[in-house]
């Protein structure tokens, strides 16, 4: 396990990335929950 504390130079970047992934997942979850069609261009 890798621990990156608030004093690490990359902490802010990793925190923003984590937040962006969480927001993207939540947006997809809500989209599907409301009965929207699946928007996955990579599915065959």
Secondary structure, DSSP 4 states (H G I P E B T S, - for coil): -----TTSTTHHHHHHHHHHHHHHHHHHHHHHHTTPPP--TT--
